[in-house]
Amino acid sequence: MEKDSKIYVAGHRGLVGSAIVRKLKEKGFTNIIGKTHSELDLRDSVAVEEFFKTERPEYVFLAAAKVGGILANSTYPADFIYENLQIQNNVIGMAKKYEVKKLMFLGSSCIYPKLCPQPIKEEYLLSGYLEETNEAYALAKIAGLKMCEFFNKQYGTNFISVMPTNLYGPHDNFHPKNSHVMPALIRRFHEAKVNNAPEVVVWGSGAPLREFLYSEDMADACIYLMENYEGNDFINIGTGKEISIKGLAELIKEIVGYEGKIVWDTTKPDGTPRKLLDVSRLGKAGWTYKTELKDGIKKAYKWYLENYIDS
């Protein structure tokens, strides 16, 4: 990518997209396009084609998606598969039609089988059953990844896919019901602290193990791979380190300064027991993470206090 190349970041206001935009600007890229949902509904094929026909982006980061935690995925599975397939089909299809030089599709580590060998290598994709609670979202993401692969094979496009681990950071979704575990816990512990609540109830047993990557690091990895990698082998992006949900809750409790107790509601689902990505392919490509978990959570909490506190 040249510094003045026209770069379209789909989902530029989201957790990943906004981080990619900030990192691109930091690296000196000057011609970045972003459209809000009200300006461009990516589910609308006519609108998406008109955008590509008019703007002619040279590079595309496809970071737009309908996302949510266990509750949202379990409650709205039809919405998750339908809307994500629409977004992907429209953007990838128009990127091919209007000869985008390179596209990056951002998937999710939930595409892997529920009981995958650990750490999870890229070749484990489609080797077993998916986690039931986010199956609809995972199927959509698998379809997007495969679409990039098959477009490359049939049409000679240069579309690459990356699979990020659990992400967190500025512009995360802190909604009390529809957010992922990290922002949900940050909000819950903060509100409990402010309200002097004696306890915070957390879903599950606390036993599952999870890997977390700070969104700024994710953005750096995406831009690095966009400039230094091409091929049909998709790449995991993560830290290669994990923490239990119990350990995460205790760490967030400490950072927020909440002094009550944590109660585990074991009637609620745990989700996948363990999910750690093998990042050796990423390491061989020449990239490694920079932000340790405790430092990243401090930054995320600071952003929440400054930007989300009255939401």
ZAMARGU-4260 file (C-alpha; in steps of 0.2 Angstrom, whole numbers, plus 5000, padded with zeros to 4 digits):
<rodrens>
0) 5000/5000/5000 | 5006/5017/4996 | 5004/5031/5008 | 4991/5039/4997 | 4982/5023/4991
5) 4963/5024/4993 | 4959/5012/5008 | 4942/5007/5013 | 4939/5002/5031 | 4922/4994/5033
10) 4916/4995/5051 | 4928/5010/5054 | 4918/5015/5070 | 4919/4998/5078 | 4932/4990/5090
15) 4943/4983/5076 | 4939/4995/5062 | 4942/5011/5072 | 4959/5004/5078 | 4964/5000/5060
20) 4960/5018/5055 | 4970/5025/5070 | 4985/5014/5066 | 4984/5018/5047 | 4985/5037/5051
25) 4999/5034/5063 | 5009/5026/5049 | 5006/5040/5038 | 4992/5034/5026 | 4982/5049/5020
30) 4967/5042/5009 | 4956/5032/5021 | 4937/5030/5018 | 4925/5026/5031 | 4906/5026/5030
35) 4894/5025/5045 | 4879/5013/5044 | 4867/5027/5040 | 4878/5032/5026 | 4880/5015/5019
40) 4871/4999/5024 | 4882/4985/5019 | 4867/4973/5019 | 4860/4983/5004 | 4868/4976/4988
45) 4863/4990/4977 | 4870/5003/4989 | 4887/4993/4991 | 4889/4992/4972 | 4886/5011/4970
50) 4899/5014/4984 | 4912/5003/4975 | 4908/5010/4958 | 4909/5028/4964 | 4924/5027/4976
55) 4935/5013/4968 | 4944/5009/4984 | 4961/5000/4980 | 4962/4991/4997 | 4948/4985/5009
60) 4949/4980/5027 | 4932/4970/5030 | 4930/4973/5048 | 4911/4976/5048 | 4900/4963/5056
65) 4885/4960/5068 | 4894/4954/5084 | 4889/4950/5102 | 4892/4939/5117 | 4884/4922/5122
70) 4867/4930/5126 | 4865/4940/5110 | 4871/4925/5099 | 4859/4913/5108 | 4845/4925/5106
75) 4847/4931/5088 | 4855/4917/5078 | 4845/4921/5062 | 4850/4939/5063 | 4868/4934/5065
80) 4870/4922/5051 | 4859/4932/5039 | 4866/4949/5041 | 4884/4944/5042 | 4882/4934/5026
85) 4874/4949/5017 | 4888/4960/5023 | 4902/4948/5017 | 4894/4944/5000 | 4891/4962/4996
90) 4908/4968/5000 | 4918/4953/4994 | 4908/4952/4978 | 4910/4971/4974 | 4929/4970/4978
95) 4931/4957/4965 | 4919/4966/4952 | 4928/4983/4954 | 4946/4976/4955 | 4951/4980/4972
100) 4970/4976/4973 | 4969/4968/4990 | 4956/4964/5003 | 4957/4958/5021 | 4943/4948/5028
105) 4942/4948/5047 | 4935/4932/5055 | 4934/4926/5073 | 4942/4912/5083 | 4924/4905/5086
110) 4925/4897/5069 | 4935/4883/5076 | 4927/4867/5083 | 4921/4868/5101 | 4932/4854/5107
115) 4948/4858/5097 | 4965/4852/5101 | 4974/4866/5110 | 4983/4878/5105 | 4972/4879/5090
120) 4981/4878/5073 | 4973/4885/5057 | 4972/4868/5050 | 4959/4862/5063 | 4945/4872/5054
125) 4930/4861/5050 | 4937/4846/5060 | 4923/4845/5072 | 4907/4852/5079 | 4905/4871/5083
130) 4900/4879/5099 | 4881/4879/5099 | 4879/4896/5107 | 4888/4905/5092 | 4886/4893/5078
135) 4876/4905/5067 | 4890/4918/5068 | 4904/4906/5066 | 4896/4898/5050 | 4894/4915/5042
140) 4913/4919/5046 | 4918/4902/5039 | 4908/4906/5023 | 4917/4923/5022 | 4934/4915/5024
145) 4930/4901/5011 | 4923/4914/4999 | 4940/4924/4999 | 4949/4907/4996 | 4938/4902/4982
150) 4938/4919/4974 | 4957/4918/4974 | 4957/4901/4966 | 4944/4905/4952 | 4947/4923/4949
155) 4965/4927/4954 | 4960/4940/4967 | 4971/4944/4981 | 4960/4942/4996 | 4967/4936/5013
160) 4959/4931/5029 | 4964/4933/5047 | 4957/4925/5063 | 4958/4936/5078 | 4957/4930/5096
165) 4946/4939/5109 | 4948/4957/5107 | 4946/4972/5118 | 4950/4991/5119 | 4944/5008/5114
170) 4927/5008/5105 | 4922/4991/5112 | 4904/4987/5115 | 4900/4990/5134 | 4881/4986/5132
175) 4875/4978/5148 | 4867/4963/5139 | 4875/4961/5121 | 4893/4964/5125 | 4908/4951/5126
180) 4915/4946/5142 | 4929/4959/5144 | 4919/4975/5142 | 4904/4967/5151 | 4915/4964/5166
185) 4923/4981/5166 | 4905/4989/5166 | 4898/4977/5179 | 4913/4980/5191 | 4913/4998/5188
190) 4894/5000/5191 | 4895/4989/5207 | 4909/5000/5214 | 4899/5016/5210 | 4884/5009/5218
195) 4893/5001/5233 | 4885/4984/5228 | 4890/4970/5240 | 4893/4957/5225 | 4895/4955/5207
200) 4887/4940/5199 | 4896/4932/5184 | 4890/4919/5172 | 4897/4901/5173 | 4910/4893/5184
205) 4925/4904/5179 | 4934/4889/5173 | 4935/4892/5155 | 4952/4898/5148 | 4952/4913/5136
210) 4965/4923/5126 | 4964/4942/5124 | 4972/4954/5112 | 4972/4973/5114 | 4964/4980/5098
215) 4978/4992/5094 | 4989/4977/5093 | 4977/4968/5082 | 4976/4983/5070 | 4995/4984/5069
220) 4995/4965/5064 | 4982/4968/5051 | 4991/4982/5043 | 5008/4972/5044 | 5000/4957/5035
225) 4991/4968/5022 | 5008/4974/5017 | 5018/4958/5020 | 5008/4943/5016 | 4997/4935/5003
230) 4990/4918/5000 | 4976/4906/5004 | 4982/4901/5021 | 4972/4911/5033 | 4982/4917/5049
235) 4978/4917/5067 | 4981/4933/5077 | 4983/4932/5095 | 4996/4932/5110 | 4998/4914/5113
240) 4994/4917/5131 | 4978/4913/5141 | 4969/4917/5157 | 4954/4909/5166 | 4938/4919/5166
245) 4939/4918/5185 | 4957/4925/5184 | 4951/4939/5172 | 4936/4944/5183 | 4948/4945/5198
250) 4961/4956/5187 | 4947/4968/5182 | 4940/4969/5199 | 4958/4974/5205 | 4960/4987/5191
255) 4943/4995/5194 | 4945/4995/5212 | 4929/4986/5217 | 4930/4978/5235 | 4915/4967/5235
260) 4914/4949/5231 | 4912/4939/5215 | 4898/4926/5214 | 4898/4913/5200 | 4881/4908/5193
265) 4884/4890/5188 | 4867/4888/5181 | 4873/4899/5166 | 4883/4892/5151 | 4902/4893/5151
270) 4904/4892/5132 | 4919/4884/5125 | 4930/4876/5139 | 4947/4883/5131 | 4951/4893/5116
275) 4970/4897/5114 | 4976/4901/5096 | 4992/4894/5089 | 5001/4910/5083 | 5016/4901/5076
280) 5011/4905/5058 | 5009/4924/5063 | 5026/4923/5071 | 5034/4916/5055 | 5026/4930/5045
285) 5036/4942/5057 | 5024/4949/5069 | 5021/4948/5088 | 5010/4957/5100 | 5016/4971/5111
290) 5003/4975/5125 | 5002/4964/5140 | 4984/4960/5147 | 4985/4970/5163 | 4991/4986/5154
295) 4978/4984/5140 | 4964/4982/5153 | 4969/4998/5162 | 4969/5007/5145 | 4952/5000/5141
300) 4945/5005/5158 | 4952/5022/5156 | 4943/5024/5139 | 4927/5017/5146 | 4927/5030/5160
305) 4931/5044/5147 | 4919/5039/5134 | 4905/5027/5139 | 4901/5031/5157 | 4884/5039/5154
310) 4878/5026/5141
</rodrens>
